[in-house]
Amino acid sequence: MGYRLSKIYTRTGDDGSTGLSDGSRIDKDSLRITAIGSIDELNSLLGVICSEDIDDKSRNCLMEIQHRLFDLGGELSMPGHVFLSKESVNNLEQKLDWMNDDLEPLEDFILPGGCKAAAACHVARSVCRRAERDIVSLFRNDAVSTVIPAYLNRLSDLLFVMARYLNKFRQQPDVLWQHGTKE
Protein backbone atom coordinates (compact mmCIF):
# COMPACT_ATOMS: atom_id res chain seq x y z
CA MET A 1 0.00 0.00 0.00
CA GLY A 2 1.32 3.43 -0.90
CA TYR A 3 1.53 6.44 1.33
CA ARG A 4 -1.92 7.80 2.01
CA LEU A 5 -0.93 10.97 3.84
CA SER A 6 2.14 12.32 2.12
CA LYS A 7 1.21 15.86 3.13
CA ILE A 8 -0.66 16.59 6.36
CA TYR A 9 -1.95 20.05 5.52
CA THR A 10 -4.03 20.54 2.39
CA ARG A 11 -5.67 23.93 3.01
CA THR A 12 -8.94 22.47 1.70
CA GLY A 13 -10.57 22.81 5.12
CA ASP A 14 -9.76 26.48 5.54
CA ASP A 15 -13.29 27.35 4.39
CA GLY A 16 -14.90 25.39 7.26
CA SER A 17 -15.54 22.22 5.29
CA THR A 18 -13.93 18.81 5.50
CA GLY A 19 -13.77 15.77 3.27
CA LEU A 20 -15.41 12.43 3.96
CA SER A 21 -13.80 9.20 2.84
CA ASP A 22 -16.20 8.96 -0.09
CA GLY A 23 -14.80 12.23 -1.48
CA SER A 24 -17.77 14.42 -0.56
CA ARG A 25 -17.28 17.60 1.47
CA ILE A 26 -19.41 18.69 4.42
CA ASP A 27 -19.32 21.44 7.03
CA LYS A 28 -16.99 20.84 9.96
CA ASP A 29 -19.83 21.54 12.40
CA SER A 30 -22.24 19.02 10.84
CA LEU A 31 -23.76 16.31 13.03
CA ARG A 32 -21.67 13.67 11.25
CA ILE A 33 -18.36 15.46 11.86
CA THR A 34 -19.37 16.22 15.47
CA ALA A 35 -19.95 12.48 16.01
CA ILE A 36 -16.65 11.58 14.32
CA GLY A 37 -14.87 14.12 16.53
CA SER A 38 -16.37 12.64 19.71
CA ILE A 39 -15.28 9.16 18.63
CA ASP A 40 -11.77 10.49 17.97
CA GLU A 41 -11.67 12.14 21.40
CA LEU A 42 -12.83 8.91 23.03
CA ASN A 43 -10.17 6.92 21.19
CA SER A 44 -7.51 9.38 22.35
CA LEU A 45 -8.62 8.96 25.95
CA LEU A 46 -8.35 5.19 25.62
CA GLY A 47 -4.76 5.76 24.49
CA VAL A 48 -4.15 7.78 27.67
CA ILE A 49 -5.49 4.91 29.79
CA CYS A 50 -3.26 2.44 27.92
CA SER A 51 -0.25 4.59 28.82
CA GLU A 52 -0.94 4.08 32.53
CA ASP A 53 0.19 1.19 34.73
CA ILE A 54 -2.61 -1.27 33.98
CA ASP A 55 -2.74 -5.03 33.56
CA ASP A 56 -2.09 -6.53 30.13
CA LYS A 57 -5.60 -7.94 29.79
CA SER A 58 -7.14 -4.47 30.26
CA ARG A 59 -4.57 -2.88 27.91
CA ASN A 60 -5.26 -5.48 25.20
CA CYS A 61 -9.00 -4.98 25.67
CA LEU A 62 -8.65 -1.20 25.24
CA MET A 63 -6.38 -1.55 22.23
CA GLU A 64 -8.89 -3.84 20.54
CA ILE A 65 -11.60 -1.26 21.26
CA GLN A 66 -9.40 1.46 19.74
CA HIS A 67 -9.34 -0.53 16.49
CA ARG A 68 -13.13 -0.94 16.57
CA LEU A 69 -13.51 2.80 17.17
CA PHE A 70 -11.45 3.39 14.02
CA ASP A 71 -13.85 1.04 12.21
CA LEU A 72 -16.75 3.02 13.65
CA GLY A 73 -15.20 6.33 12.56
CA GLY A 74 -14.61 4.87 9.11
CA GLU A 75 -18.23 3.85 8.91
CA LEU A 76 -19.29 7.38 9.82
CA SER A 77 -16.94 8.90 7.24
CA MET A 78 -18.22 6.60 4.48
CA PRO A 79 -22.02 6.94 4.54
CA GLY A 80 -23.71 3.74 3.43
CA HIS A 81 -20.84 1.45 4.45
CA VAL A 82 -20.97 -0.86 7.48
CA PHE A 83 -17.76 -1.92 9.23
CA LEU A 84 -18.95 -2.63 12.78
CA SER A 85 -20.91 -5.83 13.37
CA LYS A 86 -23.26 -7.05 16.09
CA GLU A 87 -20.40 -9.38 17.04
CA SER A 88 -18.49 -6.30 18.23
CA VAL A 89 -21.29 -5.56 20.71
CA ASN A 90 -21.27 -9.20 21.86
CA ASN A 91 -17.50 -9.01 22.31
CA LEU A 92 -17.90 -5.99 24.63
CA GLU A 93 -20.50 -7.89 26.65
CA GLN A 94 -18.06 -10.79 27.11
CA LYS A 95 -15.37 -8.39 28.30
CA LEU A 96 -17.85 -6.75 30.66
CA ASP A 97 -18.70 -10.15 32.13
CA TRP A 98 -15.10 -11.17 32.84
CA MET A 99 -14.29 -7.83 34.47
CA ASN A 100 -17.48 -7.66 36.48
CA ASP A 101 -17.15 -11.26 37.71
CA ASP A 102 -13.99 -10.22 39.57
CA LEU A 103 -15.68 -7.32 41.40
CA GLU A 104 -17.76 -7.07 44.54
CA PRO A 105 -21.42 -6.26 43.90
CA LEU A 106 -22.03 -2.53 43.74
CA GLU A 107 -24.27 -1.40 46.59
CA ASP A 108 -23.77 2.38 46.34
CA PHE A 109 -23.19 4.92 43.63
CA ILE A 110 -19.55 5.71 43.06
CA LEU A 111 -17.88 8.97 42.16
CA PRO A 112 -15.32 9.23 39.37
CA GLY A 113 -11.93 8.73 40.95
CA GLY A 114 -9.60 6.25 42.53
CA CYS A 115 -6.33 5.55 40.76
CA LYS A 116 -5.34 7.68 37.77
CA ALA A 117 -6.27 5.00 35.21
CA ALA A 118 -9.70 4.50 36.79
CA ALA A 119 -10.33 8.25 36.85
CA ALA A 120 -9.36 8.38 33.17
CA CYS A 121 -11.85 5.56 32.48
CA HIS A 122 -14.57 7.71 34.02
CA VAL A 123 -13.60 10.62 31.76
CA ALA A 124 -13.63 8.27 28.76
CA ARG A 125 -17.04 6.94 29.88
CA SER A 126 -18.51 10.44 29.93
CA VAL A 127 -17.05 11.21 26.49
CA CYS A 128 -18.46 7.90 25.27
CA ARG A 129 -21.90 8.96 26.49
CA ARG A 130 -21.53 12.26 24.61
CA ALA A 131 -20.51 10.37 21.48
CA GLU A 132 -23.59 8.20 21.91
CA ARG A 133 -25.78 11.32 22.13
CA ASP A 134 -24.08 12.70 19.00
CA ILE A 135 -24.83 9.46 17.16
CA VAL A 136 -28.48 9.55 18.25
CA SER A 137 -28.76 13.11 16.88
CA LEU A 138 -27.16 12.00 13.62
CA PHE A 139 -29.38 8.90 13.50
CA ARG A 140 -32.49 11.13 13.54
CA ASN A 141 -31.32 13.00 10.46
CA ASP A 142 -29.17 10.57 8.50
CA ALA A 143 -28.61 6.86 7.95
CA VAL A 144 -26.50 5.26 10.69
CA SER A 145 -26.21 1.56 11.50
CA THR A 146 -28.13 0.57 14.64
CA VAL A 147 -25.01 -1.29 15.78
CA ILE A 148 -23.18 1.99 16.47
CA PRO A 149 -25.40 3.30 19.30
CA ALA A 150 -25.56 -0.20 20.81
CA TYR A 151 -21.76 -0.47 20.69
CA LEU A 152 -21.30 2.91 22.38
CA ASN A 153 -23.93 2.13 25.01
CA ARG A 154 -22.13 -1.10 25.90
CA LEU A 155 -18.73 0.58 25.75
CA SER A 156 -19.75 3.19 28.32
CA ASP A 157 -20.84 0.34 30.60
CA LEU A 158 -17.52 -1.40 30.05
CA LEU A 159 -15.58 1.77 30.88
CA PHE A 160 -17.50 2.13 34.15
CA VAL A 161 -16.75 -1.48 35.11
CA MET A 162 -13.14 -1.13 33.95
CA ALA A 163 -12.70 1.87 36.26
CA ARG A 164 -13.75 -0.33 39.18
CA TYR A 165 -11.60 -3.20 37.88
CA LEU A 166 -8.53 -0.97 37.61
CA ASN A 167 -9.08 0.43 41.09
CA LYS A 168 -9.11 -3.14 42.37
CA PHE A 169 -5.96 -3.92 40.34
CA ARG A 170 -4.21 -0.95 41.98
CA GLN A 171 -5.69 -1.86 45.39
CA GLN A 172 -7.48 1.48 45.46
CA PRO A 173 -11.05 1.60 46.79
CA ASP A 174 -13.84 3.07 44.69
CA VAL A 175 -14.94 6.51 45.85
CA LEU A 176 -18.44 6.01 47.26
CA TRP A 177 -21.06 8.73 47.02
CA GLN A 178 -22.10 9.97 50.44
CA HIS A 179 -25.64 11.19 49.99
CA GLY A 180 -26.67 14.22 51.97
CA THR A 181 -23.39 14.79 53.79
CA LYS A 182 -22.73 18.34 54.91
CA GLU A 183 -19.63 20.24 53.91
C-alpha positions as CSV (number, residue, x, y, z in Angstrom):
1,M,0.0,0.0,0.0
2,G,1.3,3.4,-0.9
3,Y,1.5,6.4,1.3
4,R,-1.9,7.8,2.0
5,L,-0.9,11.0,3.8
6,S,2.1,12.3,2.1
7,K,1.2,15.9,3.1
8,I,-0.7,16.6,6.4
9,Y,-1.9,20.0,5.5
10,T,-4.0,20.5,2.4
11,R,-5.7,23.9,3.0
12,T,-8.9,22.5,1.7
13,G,-10.6,22.8,5.1
14,D,-9.8,26.5,5.5
15,D,-13.3,27.3,4.4
16,G,-14.9,25.4,7.3
17,S,-15.5,22.2,5.3
18,T,-13.9,18.8,5.5
19,G,-13.8,15.8,3.3
20,L,-15.4,12.4,4.0
21,S,-13.8,9.2,2.8
22,D,-16.2,9.0,-0.1
23,G,-14.8,12.2,-1.5
24,S,-17.8,14.4,-0.6
25,R,-17.3,17.6,1.5
26,I,-19.4,18.7,4.4
27,D,-19.3,21.4,7.0
28,K,-17.0,20.8,10.0
29,D,-19.8,21.5,12.4
30,S,-22.2,19.0,10.8
31,L,-23.8,16.3,13.0
32,R,-21.7,13.7,11.3
33,I,-18.4,15.5,11.9
34,T,-19.4,16.2,15.5
35,A,-19.9,12.5,16.0
36,I,-16.7,11.6,14.3
37,G,-14.9,14.1,16.5
38,S,-16.4,12.6,19.7
39,I,-15.3,9.2,18.6
40,D,-11.8,10.5,18.0
41,E,-11.7,12.1,21.4
42,L,-12.8,8.9,23.0
43,N,-10.2,6.9,21.2
44,S,-7.5,9.4,22.3
45,L,-8.6,9.0,25.9
46,L,-8.3,5.2,25.6
47,G,-4.8,5.8,24.5
48,V,-4.1,7.8,27.7
49,I,-5.5,4.9,29.8
50,C,-3.3,2.4,27.9
51,S,-0.2,4.6,28.8
52,E,-0.9,4.1,32.5
53,D,0.2,1.2,34.7
54,I,-2.6,-1.3,34.0
55,D,-2.7,-5.0,33.6
56,D,-2.1,-6.5,30.1
57,K,-5.6,-7.9,29.8
58,S,-7.1,-4.5,30.3
59,R,-4.6,-2.9,27.9
60,N,-5.3,-5.5,25.2
61,C,-9.0,-5.0,25.7
62,L,-8.7,-1.2,25.2
63,M,-6.4,-1.5,22.2
64,E,-8.9,-3.8,20.5
65,I,-11.6,-1.3,21.3
66,Q,-9.4,1.5,19.7
67,H,-9.3,-0.5,16.5
68,R,-13.1,-0.9,16.6
69,L,-13.5,2.8,17.2
70,F,-11.4,3.4,14.0
71,D,-13.9,1.0,12.2
72,L,-16.8,3.0,13.6
73,G,-15.2,6.3,12.6
74,G,-14.6,4.9,9.1
75,E,-18.2,3.9,8.9
76,L,-19.3,7.4,9.8
77,S,-16.9,8.9,7.2
78,M,-18.2,6.6,4.5
79,P,-22.0,6.9,4.5
80,G,-23.7,3.7,3.4
81,H,-20.8,1.5,4.5
82,V,-21.0,-0.9,7.5
83,F,-17.8,-1.9,9.2
84,L,-18.9,-2.6,12.8
85,S,-20.9,-5.8,13.4
86,K,-23.3,-7.0,16.1
87,E,-20.4,-9.4,17.0
88,S,-18.5,-6.3,18.2
89,V,-21.3,-5.6,20.7
90,N,-21.3,-9.2,21.9
91,N,-17.5,-9.0,22.3
92,L,-17.9,-6.0,24.6
93,E,-20.5,-7.9,26.7
94,Q,-18.1,-10.8,27.1
95,K,-15.4,-8.4,28.3
96,L,-17.9,-6.8,30.7
97,D,-18.7,-10.1,32.1
98,W,-15.1,-11.2,32.8
99,M,-14.3,-7.8,34.5
100,N,-17.5,-7.7,36.5
101,D,-17.1,-11.3,37.7
102,D,-14.0,-10.2,39.6
103,L,-15.7,-7.3,41.4
104,E,-17.8,-7.1,44.5
105,P,-21.4,-6.3,43.9
106,L,-22.0,-2.5,43.7
107,E,-24.3,-1.4,46.6
108,D,-23.8,2.4,46.3
109,F,-23.2,4.9,43.6
110,I,-19.5,5.7,43.1
111,L,-17.9,9.0,42.2
112,P,-15.3,9.2,39.4
113,G,-11.9,8.7,40.9
114,G,-9.6,6.2,42.5
115,C,-6.3,5.6,40.8
116,K,-5.3,7.7,37.8
117,A,-6.3,5.0,35.2
118,A,-9.7,4.5,36.8
119,A,-10.3,8.3,36.9
120,A,-9.4,8.4,33.2
121,C,-11.8,5.6,32.5
122,H,-14.6,7.7,34.0
123,V,-13.6,10.6,31.8
124,A,-13.6,8.3,28.8
125,R,-17.0,6.9,29.9
126,S,-18.5,10.4,29.9
127,V,-17.0,11.2,26.5
128,C,-18.5,7.9,25.3
129,R,-21.9,9.0,26.5
130,R,-21.5,12.3,24.6
131,A,-20.5,10.4,21.5
132,E,-23.6,8.2,21.9
133,R,-25.8,11.3,22.1
134,D,-24.1,12.7,19.0
135,I,-24.8,9.5,17.2
136,V,-28.5,9.5,18.2
137,S,-28.8,13.1,16.9
138,L,-27.2,12.0,13.6
139,F,-29.4,8.9,13.5
140,R,-32.5,11.1,13.5
141,N,-31.3,13.0,10.5
142,D,-29.2,10.6,8.5
143,A,-28.6,6.9,7.9
144,V,-26.5,5.3,10.7
145,S,-26.2,1.6,11.5
146,T,-28.1,0.6,14.6
147,V,-25.0,-1.3,15.8
148,I,-23.2,2.0,16.5
149,P,-25.4,3.3,19.3
150,A,-25.6,-0.2,20.8
151,Y,-21.8,-0.5,20.7
152,L,-21.3,2.9,22.4
153,N,-23.9,2.1,25.0
154,R,-22.1,-1.1,25.9
155,L,-18.7,0.6,25.7
156,S,-19.7,3.2,28.3
157,D,-20.8,0.3,30.6
158,L,-17.5,-1.4,30.1
159,L,-15.6,1.8,30.9
160,F,-17.5,2.1,34.2
161,V,-16.8,-1.5,35.1
162,M,-13.1,-1.1,33.9
163,A,-12.7,1.9,36.3
164,R,-13.8,-0.3,39.2
165,Y,-11.6,-3.2,37.9
166,L,-8.5,-1.0,37.6
167,N,-9.1,0.4,41.1
168,K,-9.1,-3.1,42.4
169,F,-6.0,-3.9,40.3
170,R,-4.2,-0.9,42.0
171,Q,-5.7,-1.9,45.4
172,Q,-7.5,1.5,45.5
173,P,-11.1,1.6,46.8
174,D,-13.8,3.1,44.7
175,V,-14.9,6.5,45.8
176,L,-18.4,6.0,47.3
177,W,-21.1,8.7,47.0
178,Q,-22.1,10.0,50.4
179,H,-25.6,11.2,50.0
180,G,-26.7,14.2,52.0
181,T,-23.4,14.8,53.8
182,K,-22.7,18.3,54.9
183,E,-19.6,20.2,53.9
